[in-house]
Amino acid sequence: MSLIEIQNLSVTFDAKGRAVHAVRDVSLSVPARESFGLVGESGSGKSTILRAICGLAPISAGSIRIAGEAVRDPRGKAFARRVQMVFQDPYASLHPRHTIDRTLSEPLAIHGIGKADARVVQALDDVSLDRSFRFRYPHQLSGGQRQRVAIARALMLEPEILLLDEPTSALDASVQAETLNLLARLRDERGLTFLMVSHDLAVIDHMCDRLLVMQHGQAVEELTRDDLAAARMQTDYARALFDASADRMLEG
């Protein structure tokens, strides 16, 4: 049984009386401890799938199951302890007036989990941040440091699943690789399952076992890492993404 099972998912938004079909009839499954990528251009619907899982986007058709159980509205505490999301922009995802200590300890307080001091210190250690960061504010941290705090916050409840929405795209190139390596290490250490969104095939290739290529809200093609390495794409769109990613790496 897959840990994440999405069947025929559709997401439709109302935009001033006009229906916008952000996701159309998408299905995917992710076994436990696998890292699965969603890749495509802006507007392809990949981030909307993550938001639908979390209850942040309206599901108009289809189903989402976690460990065989249908997700419920609203998402409750049990869901939060199993599934957490790391957002794209570390500048927007942390409360500017909360210290790092408060940001990390708040989920523990909400869920009635004790030993907050020890858990916060351990969380900083886990993401390779000095303990002196504990009583700083987000504006006192670099972008990469803020994203490490966001990752630490997502892990405070010891979830099984991390939903990663372009977790490095807002960071300087010099710290993107460090953040990806951190995520890979945490996945190995904790046995995490990743569902990761990126527009960059090179990032997906580095992080994911399998991937789904999306375009205009629809699934275009599913590939394994080996397929990607051997450039075994069946669709013109997937090949165009691959070629564009290869060109960017050559330019870099």
C-alpha positions in Angstrom: 0.0 0.0 0.0 1.3 3.5 -0.9 1.7 6.0 1.8 0.3 8.8 -0.5 -2.4 7.8 -2.9 -4.0 10.4 -5.2 -6.8 9.3 -7.6 -8.2 11.4 -10.4 -7.7 14.7 -8.5 -9.1 17.8 -9.9 -8.9 21.3 -8.4 -11.1 24.1 -9.7 -10.9 27.8 -8.6 -13.6 30.4 -9.1 -11.9 33.6 -10.6 -14.5 36.4 -10.8 -17.1 34.0 -12.0 -14.8 32.0 -14.3 -13.8 28.5 -13.5 -10.1 27.9 -13.5 -9.1 24.2 -13.8 -5.8 24.2 -12.0 -5.5 20.4 -11.8 -7.3 18.0 -14.1 -7.7 14.3 -13.3 -4.2 13.6 -11.9 -3.3 10.3 -10.2 -0.1 9.3 -8.4 1.1 7.1 -5.7 4.1 7.3 -3.4 5.3 4.4 -1.3 6.7 5.0 2.2 10.3 6.4 2.2 10.2 7.3 -1.5 11.0 10.8 -2.8 8.6 11.6 -5.6 8.9 14.8 -7.8 6.3 17.0 -9.5 7.9 19.0 -12.3 6.6 21.4 -14.9 6.6 25.1 -15.8 4.9 27.8 -13.8 1.1 27.3 -13.8 1.3 23.5 -14.5 -0.6 22.7 -11.3 2.2 21.0 -9.4 2.1 23.3 -6.3 -1.7 23.2 -6.3 -1.5 19.4 -5.7 0.5 20.0 -2.5 -1.9 22.6 -1.4 -4.9 20.3 -2.0 -3.3 17.6 0.1 -3.0 20.2 3.0 -6.5 21.5 2.5 -5.3 24.8 1.1 -6.9 24.3 -2.3 -10.5 23.2 -3.1 -10.8 19.6 -4.4 -13.5 19.5 -7.0 -13.1 15.8 -7.9 -11.1 12.7 -7.0 -9.6 11.6 -3.7 -6.5 11.8 -1.5 -5.5 9.1 0.9 -2.7 9.0 3.4 -1.8 5.5 4.6 -5.1 4.2 3.2 -7.2 6.8 5.0 -9.1 9.5 3.1 -8.1 13.0 4.2 -10.8 14.9 5.9 -11.9 18.6 6.0 -10.8 20.4 7.9 -7.4 18.7 8.4 -6.9 17.9 12.0 -4.1 17.4 14.5 -3.6 13.8 13.4 -3.0 14.9 9.8 -0.5 17.6 11.0 1.5 15.0 12.9 1.8 12.9 9.8 2.1 15.5 7.0 4.0 18.8 7.0 4.8 21.3 4.3 7.9 23.4 3.6 6.9 26.4 1.5 8.9 28.1 -1.3 9.7 31.4 0.3 11.4 31.4 3.7 11.0 35.1 4.0 7.2 34.8 4.0 6.7 31.5 5.8 8.2 32.6 9.2 6.4 35.1 11.5 8.5 38.2 11.5 7.8 39.0 15.2 8.3 35.5 16.6 11.7 34.4 17.7 13.1 31.1 16.3 12.4 29.6 19.7 8.7 30.5 19.6 8.4 29.4 15.9 9.8 25.9 16.8 8.1 25.4 20.1 4.6 26.5 19.0 3.7 23.2 17.3 4.7 21.4 20.4 2.4 23.6 22.6 -0.5 23.1 20.2 -0.1 19.3 20.3 0.6 19.1 24.0 4.1 17.7 23.5 6.5 18.3 26.4 10.3 18.9 26.8 10.1 21.8 24.5 13.5 23.2 25.4 15.3 20.0 24.6 13.4 19.5 21.4 14.1 23.0 20.1 17.8 22.6 20.8 17.8 19.3 19.1 15.9 20.7 16.1 18.5 23.4 15.6 21.2 20.7 15.8 19.4 18.6 13.3 19.4 21.4 10.7 23.0 22.4 11.5 22.2 25.8 13.0 24.0 27.0 16.1 22.0 27.1 19.3 22.6 30.9 19.5 20.0 31.2 16.7 17.3 30.2 19.2 16.4 33.7 20.3 17.0 35.6 17.1 14.3 36.9 14.8 13.8 35.9 11.1 15.2 39.2 9.8 18.5 38.4 11.6 19.0 35.3 9.5 20.0 34.7 5.9 17.7 33.1 3.4 19.3 29.8 3.7 19.2 29.9 7.5 15.5 30.8 7.4 14.8 27.9 5.2 16.6 25.6 7.7 14.3 27.0 10.4 11.3 26.3 8.2 12.5 22.7 7.7 13.1 22.3 11.5 9.6 23.6 12.2 8.1 21.1 9.8 10.0 18.3 11.6 9.0 19.2 15.1 6.0 16.9 15.2 8.1 14.0 13.7 5.9 13.6 10.5 6.2 10.8 8.1 5.7 13.0 5.0 7.2 16.3 3.9 5.6 18.2 1.1 8.3 20.4 -0.4 7.2 23.3 -2.6 10.2 24.6 -4.5 12.2 24.6 -1.3 15.4 26.1 -2.8 14.1 28.3 -5.6 14.1 31.5 -3.4 17.6 30.9 -2.2 21.0 32.1 -3.6 22.6 29.5 -5.8 25.4 29.1 -3.3 23.1 27.7 -0.6 20.7 25.7 -2.8 22.9 22.6 -2.9 23.5 22.8 0.9 19.7 22.9 1.5 19.1 20.0 -0.8 21.8 17.9 0.8 20.3 18.7 4.2 16.9 17.5 3.1 18.5 14.3 1.6 20.3 13.6 4.9 17.2 14.1 7.0 15.2 11.9 4.7 17.7 9.1 5.1 18.0 9.6 8.9 14.3 9.7 9.6 12.9 7.5 6.9 10.8 10.3 5.5 8.6 10.3 2.4 9.0 13.3 0.1 6.5 14.8 -2.4 8.6 17.6 -4.0 7.7 20.3 -6.5 10.2 21.9 -8.7 10.5 23.6 -12.1 14.1 22.4 -12.3 14.7 18.8 -13.5 18.3 18.9 -12.2 16.9 19.4 -8.6 14.4 16.6 -9.1 17.1 14.3 -10.5 19.2 15.0 -7.4 16.4 14.4 -4.9 13.7 12.1 -6.3 13.3 8.4 -7.2 10.4 9.0 -9.6 8.8 12.1 -11.1 5.6 13.2 -12.8 5.8 15.8 -15.5 2.9 18.2 -15.5 1.6 20.7 -18.1 -1.6 22.9 -17.9 -2.8 21.0 -14.8 -2.5 17.6 -16.4 -0.1 14.7 -15.9 2.0 14.3 -19.1 4.5 11.5 -18.3 5.8 9.6 -15.3 9.6 8.8 -15.3 12.0 7.1 -13.0 15.4 8.5 -12.1 17.0 6.0 -14.5 14.7 7.2 -17.3 15.8 10.7 -16.7 19.5 9.8 -16.6 19.1 8.0 -19.9 16.9 10.7 -21.5 14.1 8.1 -22.0 11.2 10.6 -22.5 8.2 9.6 -24.5 6.6 13.0 -24.8 7.8 16.2 -26.6 7.0 18.3 -23.6 9.1 16.2 -21.1 12.0 16.2 -23.6 11.8 20.0 -23.9 12.0 20.3 -20.1 15.0 18.0 -20.1 16.8 19.9 -22.9 16.1 23.2 -21.1 17.5 21.9 -17.9 20.6 20.5 -19.6 21.2 23.9 -21.3 21.0 25.7 -17.9 23.6 23.3 -16.4 25.9 23.9 -19.3 25.5 27.7 -19.0 26.3 27.4 -15.3 
